[in-house]
Amino acid sequence: MKLDYDLSKLTIEAERDHPNAFRAEVYISDGFYPHFHRNPEIYLVYDGTVTVTINNVEYVLHGGQAMCINSYDIHSYKIDGLARVGFVNIGLNYTNNFNSLYPRRSLPTDLLDVDKNKPLFDFIEQIKGTIAENSDRRRLLYYTYVNYILYLIVDTYGTSTTKAQTKHSTRNIVQYIYENAEKNLTLNSIAKEFGYSPGSLSHFFSRYIRIDFRTFLSDIRMQKVWELRDNPDYAERSIADLAILCGFNSVSSYYRACRRYDSNNNHVQEQKATDD
């Protein structure tokens, strides 16, 4: 994968970003372009070397090392060649026990002790292929998986003090847009919220998020439409209704976003096939 080419294709992983989602995978990877999601993620390197970038900060992981990635952190994985990696995407609903036991605490970011990581790596290998996207089936099992994974991490590394985020942080801006996407957000209104000038905020999107503001907001609204579309409580609502509820000014705006999203992802797949 040409990661530099894909930097302009920041995506939200809508299909597995539900609060009740749980997914564990181990696979051969050539990298992944910048993206974010609400659900926290644990990323593991089984074999090879991976440069993990989180909010524009680079970390180099080798076989047996892992990282915890927080909600809304923009992250990417760059690999020279191939690496055998794994990840666990944990729906926010499954973190309730951790949050109750450790209020105002978080998981440590760096899990770098290869020997101490072995039980964690072995367990993820054991449950790889588990996918439970917004499903009620076997939910107690997924709670068990998550609690055991978090236990292995906390027992080895403890917890971290939740770092106070500056008002201007990448993560906070992303989260604010995500949580208010249905409102009439503009570059000016967000700049005012975070104390930027509109020009500075535009530069922020160009440098750190690498996608223009309107496209970024449109992608988030599109994901929210998909979430409501799959929610039984909204089964009787039309796509037009859902598009308006999620901040689009018309259903045609929603469909334009979908066409652009499909075009971008097909282009990325075609480019990847050419690279391979």
C-alpha positions as CSV (number, residue, x, y, z in Angstrom):
1,M,0.0,0.0,0.0
2,K,1.3,3.5,-0.9
3,L,0.4,5.2,2.4
4,D,1.3,8.6,1.2
5,Y,-1.3,8.3,-1.6
6,D,-3.9,7.3,1.0
7,L,-3.3,10.2,3.4
8,S,-6.0,12.1,1.7
9,K,-8.5,9.2,2.3
10,L,-9.1,9.6,6.0
11,T,-12.0,7.4,6.8
12,I,-14.2,6.5,9.7
13,E,-14.6,2.8,10.0
14,A,-18.4,2.9,10.0
15,E,-19.0,-0.8,9.6
16,R,-17.4,-1.7,13.0
17,D,-17.8,1.5,15.0
18,H,-21.0,0.5,16.9
19,P,-21.0,0.7,20.7
20,N,-21.8,-3.1,20.8
21,A,-19.2,-4.1,18.2
22,F,-16.4,-6.5,19.0
23,R,-13.8,-7.7,16.5
24,A,-10.6,-9.6,16.8
25,E,-8.4,-10.3,13.8
26,V,-4.9,-11.5,13.1
27,Y,-3.7,-11.2,9.5
28,I,-0.9,-10.2,7.1
29,S,-0.9,-6.4,6.5
30,D,0.9,-4.0,4.2
31,G,-0.3,-1.0,6.2
32,F,-3.4,1.1,6.6
33,Y,-4.2,4.7,5.9
34,P,-5.2,7.4,8.5
35,H,-8.6,6.7,10.1
36,F,-10.4,7.1,13.4
37,H,-13.3,5.6,15.2
38,R,-15.1,6.0,18.5
39,N,-14.3,2.5,19.7
40,P,-10.9,2.0,21.3
41,E,-8.5,-0.4,19.6
42,I,-5.6,-2.6,20.7
43,Y,-3.1,-3.1,17.9
44,L,-0.5,-6.0,18.0
45,V,2.5,-6.8,15.9
46,Y,3.2,-10.5,15.8
47,D,6.0,-10.5,13.2
48,G,7.7,-7.6,11.4
49,T,8.1,-3.9,12.0
50,V,5.3,-1.3,11.9
51,T,5.4,2.4,12.2
52,V,2.2,3.5,14.1
53,T,1.3,7.1,13.8
54,I,-1.2,8.5,16.3
55,N,-2.3,12.1,16.1
56,N,0.9,12.9,14.1
57,V,3.2,11.2,16.6
58,E,5.2,8.1,15.3
59,Y,5.9,4.9,17.3
60,V,7.9,2.0,15.9
61,L,6.7,-1.5,17.0
62,H,8.5,-4.8,16.5
63,G,7.2,-8.3,16.9
64,G,5.6,-9.0,20.3
65,Q,4.8,-5.3,21.0
66,A,1.4,-3.6,21.0
67,M,-0.4,-0.3,21.5
68,C,-3.7,0.9,22.9
69,I,-5.4,3.5,20.8
70,N,-8.0,5.8,22.3
71,S,-11.4,6.8,20.9
72,Y,-11.1,9.5,18.2
73,D,-7.3,9.2,17.8
74,I,-6.3,9.5,14.2
75,H,-4.0,6.6,13.5
76,S,-2.3,4.9,10.6
77,Y,0.0,1.9,10.1
78,K,3.0,2.0,7.8
79,I,4.9,-1.2,6.9
80,D,7.8,-1.6,4.6
81,G,6.8,-4.9,3.0
82,L,4.5,-7.1,5.0
83,A,3.9,-7.8,8.7
84,R,1.7,-10.2,10.7
85,V,-0.5,-8.0,12.9
86,G,-3.6,-8.2,15.0
87,F,-6.2,-5.8,16.3
88,V,-9.1,-5.8,18.8
89,N,-11.8,-3.2,18.2
90,I,-13.8,-2.8,21.4
91,G,-17.3,-1.3,21.4
92,L,-17.6,1.4,24.0
93,N,-20.4,-0.5,25.8
94,Y,-17.9,-3.2,26.8
95,T,-15.6,-0.8,28.6
96,N,-18.2,0.0,31.4
97,N,-16.6,-2.3,34.0
98,F,-13.1,-0.8,33.4
99,N,-14.5,2.8,33.7
100,S,-16.3,1.9,36.9
101,L,-13.3,0.3,38.5
102,Y,-10.8,2.9,37.3
103,P,-12.6,6.3,37.0
104,R,-10.5,9.0,35.3
105,R,-8.0,6.4,34.3
106,S,-7.1,5.0,30.9
107,L,-5.2,2.1,29.4
108,P,-1.4,2.6,28.9
109,T,-0.5,3.5,25.4
110,D,2.7,1.5,25.0
111,L,2.7,-2.3,25.5
112,L,6.3,-3.0,24.7
113,D,7.4,-5.9,27.0
114,V,7.5,-8.8,24.6
115,D,7.7,-11.5,27.3
116,K,4.9,-10.0,29.4
117,N,2.8,-9.6,26.3
118,K,2.7,-13.3,25.5
119,P,-0.6,-14.1,27.3
120,L,-2.3,-11.2,25.5
121,F,-0.9,-12.2,22.1
122,D,-1.8,-15.9,22.7
123,F,-5.4,-15.0,23.6
124,I,-6.0,-12.7,20.6
125,E,-4.6,-15.6,18.4
126,Q,-7.1,-17.9,20.1
127,I,-10.2,-15.7,19.4
128,K,-9.1,-14.2,16.1
129,G,-12.0,-14.1,13.6
130,T,-14.5,-13.1,16.2
131,I,-16.8,-10.5,14.7
132,A,-19.9,-9.2,16.5
133,E,-21.0,-6.0,14.9
134,N,-24.0,-4.4,16.7
135,S,-25.4,-7.8,17.6
136,D,-27.1,-8.9,20.8
137,R,-26.1,-12.5,20.2
138,R,-23.5,-13.9,22.6
139,R,-23.0,-10.4,24.1
140,L,-22.0,-11.9,27.5
141,L,-19.2,-13.7,25.8
142,Y,-17.8,-10.5,24.3
143,Y,-18.0,-8.8,27.7
144,T,-15.9,-11.8,29.0
145,Y,-13.4,-11.4,26.2
146,V,-13.0,-7.7,26.8
147,N,-12.7,-7.9,30.5
148,Y,-10.0,-10.6,30.2
149,I,-8.1,-8.6,27.6
150,L,-8.2,-5.5,29.8
151,Y,-7.2,-7.6,32.8
152,L,-4.1,-8.9,31.0
153,I,-3.1,-5.3,30.1
154,V,-3.8,-3.8,33.5
155,D,-2.2,-6.7,35.4
156,T,1.0,-6.2,33.5
157,Y,1.2,-2.4,32.9
158,G,-1.3,-0.9,35.4
159,T,-3.4,2.1,34.3
160,S,-2.5,5.6,33.2
161,T,-3.8,8.9,34.4
162,T,-6.1,10.3,31.8
163,K,-4.0,13.1,30.3
164,A,-5.7,16.5,30.2
165,Q,-6.3,17.3,26.6
166,T,-5.6,20.8,25.4
167,K,-8.5,22.6,23.9
168,H,-6.8,22.6,20.6
169,S,-6.0,18.9,20.4
170,T,-6.6,16.9,17.3
171,R,-8.7,14.3,19.2
172,N,-10.9,16.9,20.8
173,I,-11.7,18.7,17.6
174,V,-12.5,15.4,15.9
175,Q,-14.7,14.3,18.8
176,Y,-16.5,17.7,18.9
177,I,-17.4,17.5,15.2
178,Y,-18.4,13.9,15.5
179,E,-20.8,14.6,18.4
180,N,-22.3,17.7,16.8
181,A,-22.4,16.7,13.2
182,E,-26.2,17.0,12.9
183,K,-25.9,20.7,13.8
184,N,-25.2,23.5,11.4
185,L,-21.4,23.3,11.8
186,T,-19.2,25.6,9.8
187,L,-15.4,26.2,9.7
188,N,-16.1,29.6,11.4
189,S,-18.3,28.1,14.2
190,I,-15.7,25.4,15.0
191,A,-12.9,27.9,14.9
192,K,-14.7,30.0,17.4
193,E,-15.4,27.0,19.7
194,F,-11.7,26.1,19.8
195,G,-10.2,29.6,19.7
196,Y,-8.8,29.4,16.2
197,S,-9.1,31.8,13.3
198,P,-10.9,30.2,10.4
199,G,-7.7,30.3,8.4
200,S,-5.7,28.5,11.2
201,L,-8.4,25.8,11.5
202,S,-8.3,25.3,7.7
203,H,-4.5,24.9,8.0
204,F,-5.1,22.4,10.9
205,F,-7.3,20.2,8.7
206,S,-4.8,20.4,5.9
207,R,-1.8,19.5,8.0
208,Y,-3.1,17.1,10.6
209,I,-6.3,15.5,9.2
210,R,-5.3,15.9,5.6
211,I,-8.8,16.2,4.2
212,D,-10.9,19.4,3.7
213,F,-13.4,20.3,6.4
214,R,-16.6,19.9,4.3
215,T,-15.6,16.4,3.1
216,F,-14.7,15.4,6.7
217,L,-18.0,16.6,8.0
218,S,-19.9,14.9,5.2
219,D,-18.2,11.6,5.9
220,I,-19.2,11.7,9.6
221,R,-22.8,12.5,8.7
222,M,-22.8,9.7,6.2
223,Q,-21.7,7.3,8.9
224,K,-24.4,8.5,11.2
225,V,-27.0,7.8,8.5
226,W,-25.7,4.3,8.2
227,E,-25.9,3.8,12.0
228,L,-29.6,4.9,12.1
229,R,-30.4,2.8,9.0
230,D,-29.2,-0.3,10.9
231,N,-31.0,0.7,14.1
232,P,-34.4,-1.1,14.5
233,D,-35.8,2.0,16.2
234,Y,-35.5,3.9,12.9
235,A,-36.7,1.1,10.6
236,E,-39.8,3.0,9.5
237,R,-37.9,6.2,8.6
238,S,-36.9,6.9,5.0
239,I,-33.3,7.6,4.0
240,A,-34.3,11.1,3.3
241,D,-35.5,11.5,6.9
242,L,-32.3,10.0,8.3
243,A,-30.1,12.2,6.1
244,I,-31.9,15.3,7.4
245,L,-31.7,14.0,11.0
246,C,-27.9,13.6,10.6
247,G,-27.2,17.1,9.3
248,F,-27.5,16.8,5.5
249,N,-29.5,19.6,3.9
250,S,-31.0,17.2,1.4
251,V,-31.1,13.5,0.5
252,S,-29.2,14.3,-2.7
253,S,-26.3,15.7,-0.6
254,Y,-26.2,12.3,1.2
255,Y,-26.1,10.4,-2.0
256,R,-23.3,12.6,-3.4
257,A,-21.3,11.7,-0.2
258,C,-22.0,8.0,-0.7
259,R,-20.9,8.2,-4.4
260,R,-17.7,10.0,-3.4
261,Y,-17.0,7.5,-0.6
262,D,-17.5,4.5,-2.9
263,S,-15.3,6.1,-5.6
264,N,-12.5,6.8,-3.1
265,N,-12.6,3.3,-1.7
266,N,-12.7,1.7,-5.1
267,H,-9.8,3.8,-6.2
268,V,-7.8,2.8,-3.1
269,Q,-8.6,-0.9,-3.8
270,E,-7.5,-0.6,-7.4
271,Q,-4.3,1.2,-6.4
272,K,-3.6,-1.5,-3.8
273,A,-4.1,-4.2,-6.4
274,T,-1.7,-2.4,-8.8
275,D,0.9,-2.1,-6.0
276,D,0.5,-5.8,-5.2
